[in-house]
Structure formats: C-alpha cells, structure tokens
Amino acid sequence: MSGPLILNLCPTGMVPTREMTPHVPITPAEIVKDVLACAEVGITSVHIRAREPDGTPSSRKEVFAEILAGIREVRTDIVLGVTTSGRSDPSLGPRSEVLTLSGDLRPDMASLTTSSLNFARTASVNSPEVVRGLAERMRDAGIKPELEIFDLGMARYVGYLLERGVLVPPLYAHVFFGNIATAHAELNDMASLVAALPAGTVIGFGGIGRAHRSVASVGVAMGYGVRVGLEDNQFADDARSVLATNRGLVADVHARATFHERRLMAGGELRDLLEISPAV
C-alpha cells in the first residue's frame, strides 16, 4: 500500500528515567522541545505522558496543559493525544482529569486501553467500568479515543463497545507487539489482531523493546501507521548498544517510508479522517 503514513510519536512514557537514558524528556519544557524537534523531521501526531518534577508519572491536568499549550503555540497542525493510563492508578477519577481540559487546551485524542494486561514487571489495570467511563467522557468532551490493543480479547472488546454506542466511528487503534505477556512481534499475531478489529478501523503498529524497529518496518510496508519513541524503546539498534533519540527514531521511520514510497500524513488530514474538530 502507498497511502500516507500516520507517524505517531511517544516521546516520554512512564518507565524511562534519566539513569536509563539521558535523552528522555521529562519536564514540560523538555517534552515540548523534543516534540518540536521531531516535528521538524515530520510527525503526524504525538502521544503525551506527563511527569511530576521528581520524574514520577503525573495525571494532573495542569502539567498536561503546559505541554499542550507549548506545542500548539508553535505547531497547530500536529494532532495531540494524551494518556489515561492505568499503570500507575486504576481508578477513573485521576485518569480522566486530563479530559476536562477545554478550549484551546483540549486534547485531540486520548488513549483508551480496552482491558487489563501485564507487562514484564507491572500491570495496567483497566476494569470494564473504568474503560466505559473513560470512553464516555471522551465522547462527551469531543476527544477521539486512541484505542490501545495488546491482545485478541482487547480487539474483540472494541466491537462490543461499538455495538453499544460507547465508541463512535471512525475508530483509531494502535496495536502493540513485543510485550512478553500479550501479542508478540509475529505475523500470525499481527494478522489476528488486525482481523479482529471492526472494519474501517484506522490502525497504527507499535513495537515494544526489541520489536520496535521490526514492527515499524512491517507497519510501513503493509500500509499501516507507525508509533515510535522512547516510551516504547530506548535503543537505536537491535543489539541494544546505542541509545536512541526521539528525533533519530522518527528519522529512521522516514527512511523506511521513503523506500516504500509513502508520504507523511499531515495532522489536518488525520483530523479529517477521524472527524476530530479543532480545539478552540
């Protein structure tokens, strides 16, 4: 396929620390600077996680607001998504605080992990009532869910929510491969997850850890979107001997896209595709 490439940047995450890599942006100013540097290379959207001054994950809307405002002051074209992750807090209240931002601070998208899952050392707890509560608050706020899919059951649950009107098309999903406890970076797993999502879902591929680069290659080659960034992988090589930068990871995807003759999808095109109204 040769359609435009949705390139989603996940610059920070909640796991990488300065001790793991000096390149991870932590403060709002650092995140804004890094996102804008990657935007010079070319990105469609960004998945924002916030940190407290001590580096721990933050769900406070004031921290997100500073990041959103800093990016939009320079680049209004980039689609801005925020996290509602359950890895640090499984409850609805703190996770949905960012969804109350309004006006020109309203995020375009917000992550919605459709079930609970384990990582190598931690769990992301997403009970049915919290998943539904987050989805309903996104729908009411005019924020498009960025569905996060790690296994077959999570993909099937998207259809369940769609049938009940909790999710409204058009749908957008990132499917993740390479986590030890969920789908692996194997073609049969990739095919199963893609086939299980509702028809017409806009799909991006994300590889975790060592799977990062190979999954990006498959995503580009097969016509899907791609998610890259230090949240998912801190290394520039499969041997994990060279620390990556967000700008370098973005440039690497551009090289693959050029080989496959896929141009970058602009943020405005993604807004039109997903029917996202601009923040005002």
PAZAPA-4460 file (N, C-alpha, C; in steps of 0.05 Angstrom, whole numbers, plus 32768, in hexadecimal, padded with zeros to 4 digits):
% residues 280
    n_x    n_y    n_z   ca_x   ca_y   ca_z    c_x    c_y    c_z   seq   type   mol
   8011   7FE8   8000   8000   8000   8000   8012   8019   8000     1      M     A
   8008   802E   7FF4   8018   8046   7FF2   800A   805F   7FFC     2      S     A
   7FF5   805B   800D   7FE7   8072   8019   7FF9   8081   802C     3      G     A
   7FF1   8099   8034   8001   80A9   8047   8005   809B   8062     4      P     A
   801C   809F   806D   8024   8092   8086   801D   80A4   809E     5      L     A
   800D   8098   80B1   8009   80A5   80CB   8020   809E   80DD     6      I     A
   8030   80B2   80E4   8047   80AE   80F5   8041   80BB   8111     7      L     A
   803E   80A9   8124   8037   80B2   8140   8050   80B0   8151     8      N     A
   8056   80C6   815F   806E   80C8   8171   8065   80C4   818E     9      L     A
   8073   80B2   819C   806E   80AE   81B9   8088   80B5   81C7    10      C     A
   808D   80CE   81CE   80A8   80D7   81D5   80B1   80CF   81F1    11      P     A
   809F   80CB   8204   80A7   80CA   8220   80A0   80B0   822F    12      T     A
   8086   80A8   822F   807E   8091   823D   807F   8096   825C    13      G     A
   807C   8080   826B   807E   8082   8288   8095   8071   8293    14      M     A
   80A2   8061   8282   80B7   804F   828B   80D3   805B   8288    15      V     A
   80DA   8066   8270   80F6   8070   826D   80FD   8085   8281    16      P     A
   8115   8083   828C   8120   8096   829F   813A   80A1   8294    17      T     A
   8144   80B6   82A1   815E   80C2   8299   8174   80AD   829C    18      R     A
   8172   809B   82AF   8186   8086   82B3   8186   8072   829C    19      E     A
   816E   806E   8290   816C   805B   827A   8176   8068   8260    20      M     A
   816F   8082   825C   8178   8090   8244   8177   80AE   824A    21      T     A
   818C   80BD   8243   818C   80DA   8247   817A   80E8   8233    22      P     A
   8170   80DA   821F   8162   80E6   8209   8144   80E9   820E    23      H     A
   8139   80DC   8223   811C   80DD   8227   8114   80F8   8232    24      V     A
   8101   8105   8226   80F7   811F   8230   80E5   811A   8248    25      P     A
   80E8   8129   825D   80D9   8126   8276   80C7   813D   827C    26      I     A
   80D3   8155   827D   80C4   816D   8284   80B2   8176   826D    27      T     A
   809D   8186   8272   808D   8190   825C   809E   819E   8247    28      P     A
   80B1   81AF   824F   80C1   81BD   823C   80D2   81AA   822B    29      A     A
   80DC   8195   8237   80EC   8182   8228   80DB   8172   8214    30      E     A
   80C3   816B   821D   80B1   815C   820B   80A9   816D   81F3    31      I     A
   80A2   8186   81F9   809B   8199   81E3   80B2   819C   81CF    32      V     A
   80CA   81A0   81DA   80E2   81A4   81C8   80E7   818B   81B7    33      K     A
   80E4   8173   81C3   80EA   815B   81B5   80D4   8156   819F    34      D     A
   80BB   815A   81A6   80A6   8157   8193   80A9   816A   817B    35      V     A
   80B0   8183   8180   80B4   8196   816B   80CC   818F   8159    36      L     A
   80E1   8183   8165   80F8   817A   8156   80F0   8163   8143    37      A     A
   80E0   8151   814E   80D6   813B   813D   80C3   8144   8127    38      C     A
   80B4   8159   812E   80A1   8164   811A   80B0   8170   8102    39      A     A
   80C9   8179   8107   80D9   8184   80F0   80E0   816D   80DD    40      E     A
   80E4   8155   80E7   80E8   813E   80D6   80CE   8135   80C9    41      V     A
   80B9   8135   80D9   809E   812F   80CF   8090   811A   80DF    42      G     A
   807B   8123   80EE   8069   8111   80FC   804C   8119   80F7    43      I     A
   803A   8106   80FA   801E   810C   80F7   8011   8113   8111    44      T     A
   8018   8103   8126   800C   8106   8140   801F   80FF   8156    45      S     A
   8017   8105   816E   8029   8100   8185   8018   80F5   819C    46      V     A
   8023   80E1   81AA   8016   80D5   81C2   8025   80E0   81DA    47      H     A
   8017   80F0   81EA   8024   80FF   8200   801F   80F1   821B    48      I     A
   8035   80EC   8229   8034   80E5   8245   8041   80FB   8255    49      R     A
   8037   8101   826C   8042   8117   827D   8050   810B   8295    50      A     A
   8063   811A   829F   8072   8112   82B7   8071   8128   82CC    51      R     A
   8073   8120   82E5   8077   8133   82FB   8094   813C   82FB    52      E     A
   809A   8151   830A   80B6   815A   830B   80CA   8145   8314    53      P     A
   80C1   8131   8324   80D3   811C   832C   80D6   8105   8318    54      D     A
   80C8   8108   8301   80CA   80F5   82EC   80B4   80DF   82EC    55      G     A
   80A4   80DE   8301   808F   80CB   8302   8077   80D2   82F0    56      T     A
   8067   80BF   82E8   8051   80C5   82D6   803D   80D9   82E3    57      P     A
   8032   80EA   82D3   801E   80FD   82DC   8004   80FB   82CC    58      S     A
   7FEE   80FE   82DB   7FD4   80FF   82CD   7FC8   811B   82D0    59      S     A
   7FD7   812E   82DC   7FCC   8149   82E0   7FC9   8158   82C6    60      R     A
   7FB1   8163   82C3   7FAB   8170   82A9   7FBC   8189   82A5    61      K     A
   7FC5   8195   82BB   7FD6   81AD   82B8   7FF0   81A7   82AA    62      E     A
   7FFB   818F   82B0   8014   8187   82A3   800F   8182   8285    63      V     A
   7FFA   8174   827F   7FF3   816F   8263   7FEE   8189   8255    64      F     A
   7FE0   819B   8262   7FD9   81B5   8255   7FF2   81C4   824D    65      A     A
   8007   81C3   825D   8020   81D1   8257   802D   81C5   823E    66      E     A
   802B   81AB   823B   8037   819D   8224   8026   81A3   820B    67      I     A
   800C   81A0   820D   7FFB   81A5   81F6   7FFE   81C2   81EC    68      L     A
   7FFE   81D5   81FF   8000   81F1   81F7   801B   81F7   81EA    69      A     A
   8030   81EB   81F4   804B   81F0   81E9   804D   81E6   81CD    70      G     A
   8042   81CF   81C7   8043   81C4   81AC   8031   81D5   8199    71      I     A
   8019   81DA   81A2   8006   81E8   8190   800E   8205   818B    72      R     A
   801E   8211   819C   8028   822C   8198   8039   822D   817E    73      E     A
   8046   8217   8178   8058   8217   8161   804C   8207   814A    74      V     A
   803F   81F0   8150   8035   81DE   813B   8018   81D7   8141    75      R     A
   8006   81E3   8132   7FEA   81DD   8135   7FE1   81C6   8124    76      T     A
   7FF3   81BC   8113   7FEC   81A7   8100   7FEE   818B   810C    77      D     A
   7FFD   8187   8121   8002   816D   812C   7FEA   8164   813D    78      I     A
   7FE1   814C   8139   7FCB   8141   8149   7FD6   8139   8164    79      V     A
   7FCA   8144   8179   7FD5   8140   8194   7FC3   812C   81A4    80      L     A
   7FD0   8116   81AC   7FC2   8102   81BD   7FCE   8101   81D8    81      G     A
   7FBE   80FA   81EC   7FC8   80F8   8208   7FC2   80DB   8212    82      V     A
   7FCF   80D4   8227   7FCB   80BA   8233   7FB6   80BA   8249    83      T     A
   7FA8   80A4   824B   7F96   809F   8262   7F9E   8083   826E    84      T     A
   7FB8   807E   8270   7FC3   8064   8276   7FBB   805A   8292    85      S     A
   7FB8   8040   8294   7FB2   8033   82AD   7FCA   8026   82BA    86      G     A
   7FE2   802C   82B1   7FF9   801E   82BC   8001   8029   82D8    87      R     A
   7FFA   8042   82DD   8001   804D   82F8   7FE8   8051   8309    88      S     A
   7FD0   8052   82FE   7FB8   8056   830D   7FA1   804A   82FE    89      D     A
   7F93   8035   8309   7F7D   8028   82FA   7F63   8037   82FB    90      P     A
   7F61   804C   830C   7F47   8059   8310   7F40   806D   82FB    91      S     A
   7F26   8073   82F8   7F1D   8084   82E3   7F23   80A2   82E7    92      L     A
   7F20   80AB   8300   7F23   80C8   8305   7F3D   80D5   82FC    93      G     A
   7F54   80CC   8307   7F6D   80D8   82FE   7F73   80D5   82E1    94      P     A
   7F6C   80BE   82D6   7F72   80B8   82BA   7F62   80C9   82A7    95      R     A
   7F4B   80D2   82AF   7F39   80E2   829E   7F3D   8100   82A2    96      S     A
   7F4E   8108   82B4   7F51   8124   82BA   7F5A   8134   82A1    97      E     A
   7F6C   8128   8291   7F75   8136   8279   7F5F   813A   8265    98      V     A
   7F4A   812A   8266   7F34   812C   8253   7F22   8145   8258    99      L     A
   7F27   8152   826F   7F17   816A   8276   7F23   8183   826A   100      T     A
   7F3B   8181   825F   7F47   8199   8252   7F35   81A1   823A   101      L     A
   7F31   81BB   8237   7F1E   81C5   8223   7F2A   81DC   8213   102      S     A
   7F1B   81E6   8200   7F24   81FC   81EF   7F3D   81F4   81DF   103      G     A
   7F50   8206   81DD   7F68   8200   81CD   7F7B   81ED   81DC   104      D     A
   7F74   81E4   81F4   7F85   81D1   8202   7F79   81B5   8201   105      L     A
   7F62   81B2   81F4   7F56   8197   81F2   7F67   8185   81E0   106      R     A
   7F6E   816D   81EA   7F7D   815B   81D8   7F6C   8151   81C1   107      P     A
   7F79   814B   81AB   7F6B   8140   8194   7F62   8123   8199   108      D     A
   7F74   8114   81A6   7F70   80F7   81AA   7F79   80F0   81C7   109      M     A
   7F70   80D8   81D0   7F79   80CE   81EA   7F7A   80B0   81E8   110      A     A
   7F8E   80A4   81F5   7F91   8087   81F4   7F7A   8079   8203   111      S     A
   7F72   8062   81F8   7F5E   8052   8205   7F66   8035   8202   112      L     A
   7F73   802A   8217   7F7A   800E   8217   7F62   7FFD   821E   113      T     A
   7F5A   7FEB   820D   7F40   7FDF   820F   7F3D   7FC7   8222   114      T     A
   7F53   7FC0   8230   7F51   7FAB   8245   7F6B   7FAC   8255   115      S     A
   7F6B   7F9C   826A   7F84   7F9A   827B   7F98   7F88   826D   116      S     A
   7FB2   7F8D   8274   7FC7   7F7D   8269   7FE0   7F7E   827B   117      L     A
   7FF1   7F6B   8278   800A   7F6A   8286   8021   7F72   8274   118      N     A
   8034   7F81   827F   804E   7F85   8272   8062   7F72   8281   119      F     A
   807B   7F75   827B   808F   7F62   8287   808F   7F65   82A5   120      A     A
   808C   7F7D   82AF   808F   7F81   82CC   8077   7F90   82D9   121      R     A
   8065   7F9B   82C9   804F   7FAA   82D3   8035   7FA3   82C4   122      T     A
   801F   7FAC   82CF   8005   7FA8   82C2   7FF8   7FC2   82BB   123      A     A
   7FE8   7FC2   82A6   7FD7   7FD8   82A0   7FBA   7FCF   82A5   124      S     A
   7FAE   7FDA   82B9   7F93   7FD1   82C2   7F7E   7FE2   82B6   125      V     A
   7F6D   7FD6   82A6   7F57   7FE5   8298   7F3D   7FD5   829B   126      N     A
   7F2F   7FDA   82B0   7F16   7FCC   82B5   7F01   7FD5   82A0   127      S     A
   7EED   7FC4   829B   7ED8   7FCB   8287   7ECA   7FE5   828D   128      P     A
   7EC5   7FEA   82A7   7EB7   8003   82AD   7EC9   801C   82A9   129      E     A
   7EE3   8019   82AD   7EF5   8030   82A8   7EF9   8034   828A   130      V     A
   7EFB   801E   827B   7EFE   8021   825E   7EE6   802F   8253   131      V     A
   7ECE   8026   825B   7EB6   8033   8252   7EB4   8050   825B   132      R     A
   7EBB   8055   8274   7EBA   8070   827E   7ECC   8083   826F   133      G     A
   7EE4   807A   826A   7EF7   808B   825A   7EED   8090   823E   134      L     A
   7EE2   807B   8231   7ED8   807E   8216   7EC1   8091   8215   135      A     A
   7EAF   8090   8228   7E98   80A2   8229   7EA0   80BF   822D   136      E     A
   7EB4   80C3   823F   7EBE   80DE   8244   7ECC   80E9   822B   137      R     A
   7EDB   80D8   821D   7EE8   80E1   8204   7ED2   80E9   81F0   138      M     A
   7EBE   80D8   81ED   7EA9   80DD   81DA   7E9B   80F7   81E0   139      R     A
   7E95   80FC   81F9   7E86   8114   8201   7E97   812D   81FE   140      D     A
   7EB2   812A   8200   7EC4   8141   81FE   7ECD   8147   81E1   141      A     A
   7EC6   8135   81CF   7ECE   8138   81B3   7EEB   8131   81AF   142      G     A
   7EF5   811E   81BF   7F10   8114   81BD   7F10   80F8   81B1   143      I     A
   7F1F   80F3   819C   7F1F   80DA   818F   7F30   80C5   819E   144      K     A
   7F24   80AE   81A5   7F34   8099   81B2   7F4B   808F   81A0   145      P     A
   7F62   808C   81AC   7F79   807E   819F   7F79   8063   81AB   146      E     A
   7F6C   8050   819F   7F69   8035   81AA   7F84   8027   81AB   147      L     A
   7F8A   801B   81C2   7FA3   800D   81C5   7F9D   7FEF   81C8   148      E     A
   7FA7   7FE0   81B5   7FA0   7FC3   81B2   7FB9   7FB2   81B5   149      I     A
   7FBA   7FA0   81C8   7FD1   7F8F   81CD   7FCC   7F72   81C8   150      F     A
   7FB2   7F6A   81C8   7FAD   7F4D   81C3   7F92   7F4A   81B5   151      D     A
   7F8B   7F32   81AF   7F73   7F2C   819F   7F59   7F34   81AE   152      L     A
   7F58   7F2F   81C7   7F40   7F36   81D7   7F3C   7F54   81D7   153      G     A
   7F51   7F63   81D9   7F4E   7F81   81D9   7F44   7F8A   81BE   154      M     A
   7F4C   7F7D   81A8   7F42   7F85   818E   7F24   7F7E   818C   155      A     A
   7F1C   7F66   8196   7F00   7F5F   8195   7EEF   7F72   81A6   156      R     A
   7EFA   7F7B   81BB   7EEA   7F8D   81CD   7EE4   7FA7   81C0   157      Y     A
   7EF4   7FB0   81AD   7EEE   7FC8   819E   7ED3   7FC5   8190   158      V     A
   7ECE   7FAE   8183   7EB5   7FAA   8176   7E9E   7FAA   818A   159      G     A
   7EA2   7F9F   81A1   7E8E   7F9F   81B6   7E86   7FBB   81BE   160      Y     A
   7E9A   7FCC   81C2   7E94   7FE8   81C9   7E87   7FF8   81B2   161      L     A
   7E8F   7FF1   819A   7E84   7FFE   8183   7E66   7FF7   817F   162      L     A
   7E5F   7FDE   8183   7E43   7FD5   8181   7E31   7FE3   8195   163      E     A
   7E3C   7FEB   81AC   7E2C   7FF7   81C1   7E2E   8015   81C1   164      R     A
   7E3A   8021   81AD   7E3B   803E   81AA   7E4E   804C   81BC   165      G     A
   7E5F   803D   81CA   7E73   8049   81DB   7E89   8055   81CA   166      V     A
   7E90   8047   81B5   7EA3   8052   81A1   7E94   805A   8188   167      L     A
   7E9D   806F   817C   7E8F   807A   8164   7EA4   807B   814D   168      V     A
   7E9E   806F   8136   7EB1   8070   8120   7EB3   808C   8115   169      P     A
   7EC9   8092   8107   7EDF   8080   8100   7EF1   8079   8117   170      P     A
   7EFB   8061   8118   7F0C   8057   812E   7F29   8059   8126   171      L     A
   7F3A   805D   813B   7F57   805E   8137   7F63   804C   814C   172      Y     A
   7F75   8039   8144   7F81   8027   8157   7F9F   8023   8152   173      A     A
   7FAE   8022   8168   7FC9   801A   8167   7FCA   7FFD   8171   174      H     A
   7FD6   7FEB   8161   7FDA   7FD0   8169   7FF7   7FCC   8170   175      V     A
   7FFC   7FBF   8187   8017   7FBD   8191   8021   7FA0   8191   176      F     A
   803A   7F9D   818A   8047   7F83   8188   8062   7F83   8195   177      F     A
   8069   7F6D   81A2   8083   7F6B   81AE   8083   7F69   81CC   178      G     A
   806C   7F6E   81D9   8069   7F6B   81F6   8068   7F4D   81FD   179      N     A
   8077   7F44   8210   8079   7F28   8216   805E   7F1C   821E   180      I     A
   804C   7F2B   822A   8033   7F20   8234   801B   7F23   8221   181      A     A
   8020   7F30   820A   800A   7F34   81F7   8013   7F2C   81DB   182      T     A
   8009   7F3A   81C6   8010   7F32   81AB   802E   7F36   81A5   183      A     A
   8039   7F23   8197   8056   7F24   8191   8059   7F30   8175   184      H     A
   8072   7F37   816E   8078   7F42   8154   807B   7F2C   8140   185      A     A
   8065   7F1E   813B   8064   7F08   8128   804D   7F0D   8115   186      E     A
   804F   7F05   80FC   803C   7F0C   80E8   8020   7F00   80EE   187      L     A
   801F   7EE9   80FB   8004   7EDD   8101   7FF6   7EEE   8116   188      N     A
   8006   7EF8   812A   7FF9   7F09   813E   7FF0   7F23   8131   189      D     A
   8000   7F2F   8120   7FF8   7F48   8112   7FDF   7F44   8102   190      M     A
   7FDE   7F2F   80F3   7FC6   7F2A   80E2   7FAD   7F26   80F3   191      A     A
   7FB0   7F18   810A   7F99   7F12   811B   7F8D   7F2B   8127   192      S     A
   7F9F   7F3D   8131   7F95   7F55   813E   7F88   7F68   8129   193      L     A
   7F95   7F6B   8112   7F89   7F7C   80FE   7F6E   7F72   80F5   194      V     A
   7F6C   7F57   80F1   7F53   7F4C   80E8   7F3C   7F4E   80FC   195      A     A
   7F44   7F4F   8116   7F2F   7F50   812B   7F24   7F6C   8130   196      A     A
   7F31   7F80   8126   7F27   7F9B   812A   7F10   7FA1   8116   197      L     A
   7EFD   7FB2   811E   7EE7   7FB8   810C   7EF0   7FC3   80F1   198      P     A
   7EE2   7FBC   80DC   7EE8   7FC5   80C1   7EEA   7FE3   80C0   199      A     A
   7EFD   7FEE   80B2   7F00   800A   80B0   7F11   8018   80C5   200      G     A
   7F1A   8008   80D9   7F2B   8014   80EE   7F45   801D   80E2   201      T     A
   7F4D   8036   80E8   7F68   8040   80E0   7F7C   8035   80F4   202      V     A
   7F91   8028   80E9   7FA3   8018   80FA   7FC0   8022   80F8   203      I     A
   7FCD   8023   8110   7FE9   8028   8112   7FF7   8011   8120   204      G     A
   800F   800B   8118   801F   7FF5   8124   8033   8001   8138   205      F     A
   8036   7FF4   814F   804A   7FFC   8162   805A   7FE4   816C   206      G     A
   8074   7FE6   816C   8085   7FD0   8176   8092   7FD8   8190   207      G     A
   8092   7FC5   81A3   809D   7FCA   81BE   80B9   7FBE   81C0   208      I     A
   80CB   7FCD   81CB   80E6   7FC3   81D0   80F4   7FBB   81B6   209      G     A
   80FF   7FA3   81B6   810E   7F99   819F   80FC   7F97   8186   210      R     A
   80E2   7F96   8189   80D0   7F93   8172   80CB   7FAE   8164   211      A     A
   80D5   7FC4   8170   80CF   7FDF   8167   80D4   7FE3   8149   212      H     A
   80EC   7FDD   8140   80F4   7FE3   8125   80E7   7FD0   8111   213      R     A
   80E6   7FB6   8118   80DA   7FA3   8105   80BC   7FA7   8101   214      S     A
   80AF   7FAE   8117   8092   7FB4   8115   808D   7FCD   8104   215      V     A
   809E   7FE1   8108   809C   7FF9   80F8   809F   7FF3   80DA   216      A     A
   80B2   7FE1   80D4   80B7   7FDA   80B9   809E   7FCC   80AD   217      S     A
   8092   7FBA   80BC   807A   7FAD   80B2   8063   7FC0   80AE   218      V     A
   8060   7FD2   80C2   804A   7FE6   80C0   804D   7FF7   80A7   219      G     A
   8065   8001   80A2   806A   8012   808B   8065   8002   8071   220      V     A
   8070   7FEA   8070   806E   7FDA   8058   8051   7FD1   8052   221      A     A
   8041   7FCD   8066   8026   7FC3   8062   8011   7FD9   8061   222      M     A
   8019   7FF2   8063   8007   8008   805F   7FF9   8012   8078   223      G     A
   8002   800A   808F   7FF7   8013   80A8   8006   802B   80B3   224      Y     A
   7FFC   8038   80C8   800A   804C   80D6   801F   8040   80E7   225      G     A
   8031   8051   80F2   8047   8047   8103   804A   805A   811B   226      V     A
   804E   804D   8132   8054   805C   814B   8071   8057   8153   227      R     A
   8080   806D   8158   809C   806A   8161   80A2   807E   8177   228      V     A
   80B6   8078   8187   80BE   808A   819C   80CA   807C   81B3   229      G     A
   80D7   808C   81C5   80E5   8081   81DC   80D2   8074   81F0   230      L     A
   80B9   807A   81EF   80A6   806C   8201   80A7   804E   81FC   231      E     A
   80A9   8046   81E3   80A8   8029   81DC   80C3   801C   81D9   232      D     A
   80D8   802C   81D4   80F2   8020   81CF   8108   8036   81D2   233      N     A
   811D   8030   81E0   8132   8043   81E6   814B   803F   81D5   234      Q     A
   814B   802C   81C2   8163   8026   81B4   8160   8029   8195   235      F     A
   8176   8030   8189   8176   8035   816C   817D   801C   815C   236      A     A
   8185   8006   8169   818E   7FEE   815B   8183   7FD6   8169   237      D     A
   8181   7FBF   815B   8177   7FA7   8166   8188   7F9B   817C   238      D     A
   81A2   7FA1   817B   81B4   7F97   8190   81B2   7FA7   81AA   239      A     A
   81A3   7FBD   81A9   819E   7FCE   81C1   81B9   7FD9   81CB   240      R     A
   81C9   7FE1   81B9   81E4   7FEC   81C1   81E5   800A   81BD   241      S     A
   81D2   8016   81AD   81D3   8032   81A7   81B8   803F   81B0   242      V     A
   81BA   8053   81C2   81A2   8060   81CB   8196   8071   81B5   243      L     A
   817B   806F   81B3   816D   807E   819E   8165   8099   81A7   244      A     A
   815E   80AA   8195   8150   80C3   819A   8135   80C2   818C   245      T     A
   8123   80D2   8195   8109   80D3   8188   810C   80DC   816B   246      N     A
   811C   80F1   8167   8120   80FB   814B   812C   80E5   8139   247      R     A
   813F   80D6   8144   814B   80C1   8134   8138   80AB   812D   248      G     A
   8126   80A3   8140   8112   808F   813B   80FE   8098   8125   249      L     A
   80F7   80B1   8126   80E5   80BD   8112   80F2   80BC   80F7   250      V     A
   810B   80C5   80F6   811A   80C5   80DD   811D   80A9   80D1   251      A     A
   8120   8095   80E2   8123   807A   80D9   8109   8071   80CB   252      D     A
   80F2   8078   80D6   80D9   8071   80C9   80D6   8080   80AE   253      V     A
   80DE   8098   80AD   80DD   80A7   8094   80ED   8099   807E   254      H     A
   8104   808E   8085   8115   8080   8072   8106   8068   8067   255      A     A
   80F8   8059   8079   80E8   8042   8070   80D1   804B   805E   256      R     A
   80C4   8061   8066   80AD   806B   8057   80B6   8073   803B   257      A     A
   80CD   8080   8039   80D7   8088   801F   80DC   806F   800D   258      T     A
   80E7   805A   8018   80EC   8042   8009   80D2   8036   7FFE   259      F     A
   80BD   8038   800E   80A3   802C   8006   8091   8041   7FF8   260      H     A
   809C   8059   7FF2   808E   806E   7FE4   8074   8076   7FF2   261      E     A
   8076   8079   800C   8060   8083   801C   8066   809E   8027   262      R     A
   8056   80B1   8022   805A   80CC   802D   804D   80CE   8049   263      R     A
   8056   80E2   8058   804B   80E7   8073   802F   80F2   8071   264      L     A
   801D   80E8   8082   8002   80F3   8084   8004   810C   8096   265      M     A
   7FFA   8122   808D   7FF9   813B   809C   7FE4   8138   80B2   266      A     A
   7FE8   8148   80C8   7FD5   8147   80DE   7FB9   814F   80D5   267      G     A
   7FB6   8162   80C3   7F9C   8169   80BA   7F8E   8153   80AB   268      G     A
   7F9D   8143   809C   7F92   812C   808F   7F87   8118   80A3   269      E     A
   7F96   8113   80B8   7F8D   8100   80CD   7F74   810B   80DB   270      L     A
   7F73   8124   80E0   7F5B   8130   80EC   7F43   812B   80DA   271      R     A
   7F46   8130   80C0   7F30   812B   80AE   7F28   810D   80AD   272      D     A
   7F3C   80FC   80AC   7F37   80DF   80AB   7F28   80D5   80C3   273      L     A
   7F2F   80E0   80DB   7F22   80D6   80F4   7F0C   80E9   80FD   274      L     A
   7F06   80FE   80EE   7EF1   8111   80F4   7EF5   811D   8110   275      E     A
   7F0E   8127   8114   7F15   8135   812C   7F12   8152   8128   276      I     A
   7F02   815F   8138   7EFF   817C   8135   7F16   818A   8143   277      S     A
   7F1F   81A0   8137   7F36   81AF   8143   7F30   81BA   815F   278      P     A
   7F44   81BA   8170   7F40   81C6   818B   7F3D   81E4   8187   279      A     A
   7F2B   81F0   8196   7F26   820D   8194   7F26   8219   81AF   280      V     A
***
